[in-house]
Amino acid sequence: MSQRATTETDGHYIGGEWTDGDGEDTFESANPATGETLATFHRGTDADVDAALSAATDAAEEWRSLSSIDRAEFLWDIYHELRERHEELGEIVTKECGKEISEGKADVTEAWHMVEWAAGNARHPHGEVVPSEVAGKDAYMRRKPRGVIGCITPWNFPVAIPFWHMAIALVEGNVVVWKPAEQTPWCGQVIAEMMDDAGVPDGVFNMIQGYGDAGAAIVDDDRVDTVLFTGSAEVGHEIAGSVGGEPGKLAACEMGGKNGIVITENADLDIAVHSAVMSSFKTTGQRCVSSERLIVHTDVYDEFKSRFVDLAEDVAVGDPLEEDTFMGPAIEADHVEKIRRHNELAQQEGADVLVDRFELEDAEIPDGHEGAATAADDERRASYANGHWVGPFVYEIEYDSDLRCLKEECFGPHVALLEYDGDIERAVEIHNDTPYGLAGAIISEDYRQINYFRDRAELGLAYANLPCIGAEVQLPFGGVKKSGNGYPSAREAIEAVTERTAWTMNNADEIEMAQGLSADI
Ligand code: UN1
């Protein structure tokens, strides 16, 4: 194992070494529930990115020469470590990004699912045997690594999403330069330590801590063959645009959504209410698959509304380390302001506000004086007064295609109720009226409605009688329209991290051409 960085401030992992890097600047990771500083990190510069890309490029040849099964070996160590350290890592996730503890642990679980999938994939058939028009010719599709993969990951799944990108990229024989989100560098540090402990060869995996400028330096560098990005639409579109202009370079970006749930006239309302609450408020609405629109048939509208509103008034916002908390804080102060602007926009556009817990009552912010087990607990809870707390904001509004509040993603616990009268075609028309197309659900007991939604809703991830969060790693994860171009994760990411070779071989003594082309000279 290499020596960690020389100061107490954690650094980057480049070419198998921990380094403070080239720059002077540092930044802090803070607990969104308390504002407390968790750790300090060196902020990566262009020179650090350059060093990481050189290390990666140097390591590429040897790594791609190994068999995929050998390359997957280190991932199995990581798989076991993620499982063994489940509780501890789940708590780190919760402390650094504010998700309640079952979500913190689920993030780690999703990471080992992805690692297991990618490592297992090393033993799967890889390519295709294709028929040829000419007897005696063998035709195949074979895959080879693209080379250097730049990975840029978000803070809301700080352990799972890095493995979505990197596990498959590495097994496929690529080398990686990764920038974790600036809000969750501690999770980045832990993952880099795992890679180091698992003995990933020097230079095969590199991590640069820092902000968007370091990410841009990765994206813009000619040595990078593919950029995998999961995060905001704003950044993703910029990356897709800049990489798209460079022949031979690929970007697979998965971005946000303005996700909707259609609740039809014959929906099971228990399932509808449960699905809507999970989709809108879990993770404090900060999943790219979170729902911000509930499109409800007029026949069940009043009952649904009253039950949904009761639960939205009631869900426990609070100490994310407590097991009975439903949602923790927002990630940072700027994000609270962004959520505020979206809530205000809806009101300016005529929303009738049904639940407004944006500014939580003092009593809702955990103060920890009741039932605290220890003095440390008491202290921890008292500090929650400095957290970035926001609660559910629910409004109803008459659907109108011109409303910005129904089109722009808030990424918070902010949700519109839209009443519709008509058939499933009308519901899906409203559902599709956003620039995004990531996730959505239908709640219905009519299989014709369900099938119509499946086939016509403009989405990457469609659910029936379920929340629209909680996808499993063996399915493709990505969206259509403004939600994405390509799949930076899971099974489909193989397309972004490999090149296909159409391989044709002649077994005969003579040349015979396809398409009836004469081979006479
Ligand atoms: C995200 O929303 O940013 O489907 C990722 C889910 C998780 C991944 C979410 N498996 O909810």
Boltz pocket constraint, residues with backbone or C-beta under 6 A from the ligand:
constraints:
  - pocket:
      binder: B
      contacts: [[A, 110], [A, 156], [A, 157], [A, 286], [A, 287], [A, 288], [A, 289], [A, 290], [A, 468], [A, 469], [A, 470], [A, 471], [A, 472]]
      max_distance: 6.0
